[in-house]
Amino acid sequence: MSFGRVVTAMVTPFDDQLQVNWDQVEPLINYLIEEQHSDSLVICGTTGESPTLSEDEKLRLIELSVRVSDGRCKIIAGTGSNDTNHTIAFSRKVEKIGVDALLLVAPYYNRPSQEGLYQHFKAIAEAVNTPVVLYNVPGRTGVNLDADTTIRLSQIPNIVATKDCSNTDQMTRILTHAAPNFLVYSGDDSNTLPSLAIGCEGIISVASHVIGKEMQTMIKYYLEGNIQQAAELHRKLHPVFTGIFCAPSPAPIKHALALKGIETGGVRLPLVRVSEQEGQFIQSLFV
């Protein structure tokens, strides 16, 4: 199964007291689908500030997202943690909501071995019926889910894809040796076009909050063989791809959304809003 070419890892809107702004969830989802052309949404991923959301908030957000999207895009719910048993229990609760897939981040901080990673993901996948998307982001977790382990996991029937933020060498090895129909998504916005060139399905993106439509156009150019136009658009978008990470995410992308009139509030501690200087820099990306 494909989740499309551009998957947006959605921010969680907060109000002035940094409580979830439930009234803004529906407008945000509609904006991402209708104006930014997101094919799928990741709800309660890292960009959604999952580490600081309560389980009740997550369940309500996921349920609301499924209801609001109403089949217009696929919903992938972030349920992973560094505790296998907790992840299984939470994933089973989320599964009952009727999401299209679960996004499982590699266990952070406790830094398991490759065999530990394999057994972790295998145990979760076997405990649910919902499709599973692996999430390898070494810069945040402190551990790399390497190519050979990903290839082993791809043999498990309901592990259908990976979001990989490592490098094109690792992604190339996965694409070469993984099970048939196993999908690889880049998790690095600036790597969207290069990753397509090696056979990736698409991008799980932060930048698509504000340039999703343009990213879809770039991908369309590439798939139609208009390589020069795709490359030119990649170069044009590249400052945004990198600039929205000028401070810990998702503070910059929330600021960029505000500049477009989409209010999603601040970020919960230990994250903080962008500084005045960072805000001016982000604004300059869209002038």
N, C-alpha and C positions, 0 to 999 in steps of 0.2 A: 504494500500500500504506500502511496505517496502522500505527503503532506503539502504538496505544491512546491513552488520554487522559493517563495519569500514567506518565511514564518517569523512573526514578530513576537519577541519575548516581552510581553506587555508589562508596563509599570503598574503599580497599584496606586490609585488616586487617594490622597489623604486630604483631610480638611485642615483648618487652622490649628486644631488641637492634635494633629497627627493621628486622628482616628480615620479608619477607612471611610472615604466619602462615597457611600453607596449610591447616591444620586448621580455620581459622575461615571460610574462603571458602564452603564448602558451607552451614554454619549461617546465615551472613549472607544468602546468596541465598535460602535457604528462608524465612527471616524476612521478607525484602522481598516475596517472592511471596505467601506464605501469610498473613502478619499485616498487612502494609502494602499489599497488593493492587496491587503494581507491575505494569503491563502489559508494560513492557520495561525493560531495564537497559542503561545505558552503562557499559562496562568500560574502564578505563584512560583516562578523560577527565581533565579538570583536577581534579575532585573526587577522583578516584582517584590523585592525585599523579603523573600521567604524566611530568612533567618530571624526576622523580627515580627513576623505575623504569627498570631496564635493559631492553633489547630482549628478552632471554631471559625476564625476569620477566613482561613484558607478554604474550608469546606463551603462556607457561604459564597465566597468569591467564585469558586469553581462552579457551584450550582447555578449562580446567577449568570456566569459567562456561557454555560451550555444553553441556558434558557434564552438569553438575549441573541446569541449567535444564530440559533434556530436553524442549524444546518447550512448557513451561508459560508462558514469556514469550519475547519476542524479545530477542536480544542484539545490541547496537550497539557496535562496537569503535572506540575512539579511536585513529586512526592518523595524524592530521595533525601536521605540523611546519612550520617556516619554510624547509624545504629540499625543493623539489619532487621531485627525484630520489630522495632518501631516503624521502619519503612514498610514492612509487610502489613502491619496493622493499619497504618494510615492509607496505604495504597488500596487495601480492601474496602475501606470506607469510601474513598474517592471513586472506586470502580462502580459502586452502586449508583453514582450520580449519572453515569453514562457518558464518560469522556471518550475521546477517540484514541488516546494513548497516554502513557505515563512517562514523564521525563525523570530519569534517575541519575543524579549526579554521583560521580565517584566519591567514596567516603573521604571526607576532609579531616585533617589534623591527625587522625590516628595512623595514617600512612600504611595501609596493609600491603602485603606482598602481592605479586600478580596472582598467585593461587588464591589468596584471600579475596582479591577483587572478583575473580571468577566465581568463587563460591557465594559471595555476597549477591551478585547480580543473578546468578542461577537460582538461588533460593527465593528471591523476590519474584522473578519471572514465573517460577513454577507455582507460586502461591496465588497468582492472579490469572485471569483469562484475557485481560486487556493487553493490546500491543505495548511493547516497551521500547523506549528510545534511550540509549545510553548517553551519558554526558561526560565528556572528558575535557576538563579545564585545569591543567596542571598548575597554572599560575595562581589559581585560587585555592586548590585543594591540597597542594603539596605532594601529589602523587600523579604519575602518568599511567593511564590505562593503555598499555602498549598495544601495538598492532596485533601481535600474536594472540593476546588475551581477547581482544575484540573479535578476532577471527573465530576463536573458539566459541565465544558467546553468540556469534551470529548463527551458529548451528542450532541454537535453542529456538523452537518454532515461533514463539511470540516476541522474541527480541528482533525487531524489524529494522532498526536504524541506529545510527550514532550521530551525536553532535560532537564534533572533534575540534578542539582549539589548539592542537599541537603544531603540526607542520605538514607541508604537502608531501614530504617523503613518507611520513607515517600514514597519511590518508591514502596515498598511492598503494602502499602495501595492503591496506585493508580492502581497497577497491579491487585489487588483483586477486585476493585469496578468500574473501568472505563468501558466505553462502549466496547462492543466486537470489536476486531481488532484495538483498540487504542494502539499505540506502545509507549514504554518507552525506551529512550536512556539515558545512563549515560553520564554525561559531565565531568567526572573525570577519567583521564587515569588510575590512580592506582586502580580504582574501576572496571575496565573492566571485569575481571573474576568473582569477587563476584557478580556483577550486573547480569551477565548471569545466575548465579546460582538461582537467585530469579525470573527469567523470562524476563529480559530486552532483547530487540531486539539486542542491540549492543552499540557502543560507538561513540560519536561525539568527535573527538580527535584532540589534538595538536601533541602528540608524533608520530602519524602516518605519519607525514612529513618525519621522518627518520627511523622509525621501523614499518611502516605499514605492510610490508610483514610478519614480525615476529608476529605481533598482529593477523593477519589473521590465521597464523599457530596455535597460541595459542587457538583461538576460534574454529578452526577446530578440534583440539585435544579434546576440551571440548565437542563439539557437537557429536563427534564420541564415546564419553564415555571414552576417554583416560585421565582420570582426573589427574592422577599423572604427566603425561607429560605436561598437561596444567598448572598445579601448578608449576612445575619446571621452565617452560618458563616464567610464571608470575614473579617468584622470580628473574629470570635472568634479566628481562626487568624492574623490579621495580625501580632500581636506575635512569633509563632514565625517567620513568613516573614522578618521583618526581623532578629529577635534572633539567629538562627543565623549571621548575618554580622557579629557584634560584634567579631570578630577574623578574620584571614585564614583563609579556608576551605581545607581542611576541618576545622581544629582544633575549631571550635565544634560541628559536627555529630558529630564523633567523641566529644566530651564528652557531648553529648546522648544518644548511643547508649549510652554507659557508664552513664548514669543509668537507662536502661531495661534494664540488665543485658546489653547486647550489647557485648562487648569487642572493639574494633578497634584498640587501642593508640594510640600517639602519632603524630606526624608527622615526616617527615624534614626536616632542614635544607635550605634556609634558613627553613622554617616552624618554629614552636615551639608547644608546648601552650598552651592558654588559661591566663591568670593565675588566681589564686585569686578575685579580684574578678569576672573574666569568668565563671568557673565558677559562682559564686553567682548571677550574673545569669541565666545559662542555666538553672540549676535553678529559678529563680523563674518561668520561662516555663511550667513544667509543674505548678505547685502549684495 
